[in-house]
Amino acid sequence: MVNLRRDMIQGLVRVRFLHAAALRPVSGVEFSQELATAGHQVSPGTLYPLLHAMEKAGWVKSTGRMVKGKRRRYYRATKKGRNQ
């Protein structure tokens, strides 16, 4: 069954993430905080599968970094992702 509300939210999150990742490297944690500041609550169970799917599709590329003793993945938009 089609869940239009869910599909719209996921689409908007993808667009907003691609925009952010085209400007600078961004982690899922940072992006989640940006969304929360803007008044949007997106659970990790929604966000991270979207990020993994965008990476699999070739829209973003990730690199691992240590930040305050924790491993984080930072994403940058690829040319294919910027074209989206």
C-alpha positions as CSV (number, residue, x, y, z in Angstrom):
1,M,0.0,0.0,0.0
2,V,1.3,3.5,-0.9
3,N,1.9,5.8,2.1
4,L,1.9,9.2,0.5
5,R,2.8,11.1,3.7
6,R,5.8,8.8,4.3
7,D,7.0,9.0,0.7
8,M,6.8,12.8,0.7
9,I,8.7,13.2,4.0
10,Q,11.4,10.8,2.7
11,G,11.6,12.7,-0.5
12,L,12.0,16.0,1.2
13,V,14.6,14.6,3.6
14,R,16.6,13.3,0.6
15,V,16.4,16.7,-1.2
16,R,17.4,18.6,1.9
17,F,20.3,16.2,2.7
18,L,21.6,16.4,-0.9
19,H,21.6,20.2,-0.7
20,A,23.5,20.1,2.6
21,A,26.0,17.5,1.3
22,A,26.6,19.5,-1.8
23,L,27.7,22.5,0.3
24,R,29.9,20.6,2.8
25,P,30.6,17.2,4.3
26,V,27.7,16.4,6.7
27,S,27.1,13.5,9.1
28,G,23.8,11.9,9.9
29,V,24.0,13.2,13.5
30,E,24.6,16.8,12.4
31,F,21.9,16.6,9.8
32,S,19.4,15.2,12.3
33,Q,20.2,18.1,14.6
34,E,19.7,20.6,11.8
35,L,16.3,19.0,11.1
36,A,15.4,19.2,14.8
37,T,16.4,22.9,14.9
38,A,14.1,23.5,12.0
39,G,11.3,21.7,13.9
40,H,11.4,18.3,12.1
41,Q,11.9,15.1,13.9
42,V,13.2,12.2,11.8
43,S,14.1,9.0,13.6
44,P,17.5,7.3,13.0
45,G,15.4,4.4,11.7
46,T,14.2,6.6,8.9
47,L,17.3,8.7,8.2
48,Y,20.1,6.1,8.1
49,P,18.4,3.8,5.6
50,L,17.8,6.8,3.3
51,L,21.5,7.8,3.6
52,H,22.6,4.2,2.8
53,A,20.2,4.0,-0.2
54,M,21.5,7.4,-1.5
55,E,25.1,6.1,-1.2
56,K,24.1,2.8,-3.0
57,A,22.5,4.9,-5.8
58,G,25.7,6.9,-6.1
59,W,24.2,10.2,-5.0
60,V,26.5,10.6,-2.0
61,K,29.9,9.2,-1.0
62,S,30.9,8.7,2.6
63,T,34.2,8.7,4.6
64,G,34.7,7.7,8.2
65,R,36.1,10.1,10.8
66,M,36.7,10.1,14.5
67,V,34.9,12.9,16.3
68,K,35.4,13.1,20.1
69,G,36.2,9.4,20.3
70,K,33.3,8.4,18.2
71,R,33.3,7.1,14.6
72,R,31.1,9.2,12.3
73,R,30.4,8.9,8.6
74,Y,30.5,12.1,6.6
75,Y,28.7,12.4,3.3
76,R,29.4,14.5,0.3
77,A,27.1,14.8,-2.7
78,T,28.5,13.3,-5.9
79,K,28.0,14.8,-9.4
80,K,25.1,12.4,-9.8
81,G,23.6,13.5,-6.5
82,R,24.0,17.2,-7.3
83,N,22.1,16.5,-10.6
84,Q,19.3,15.0,-8.7
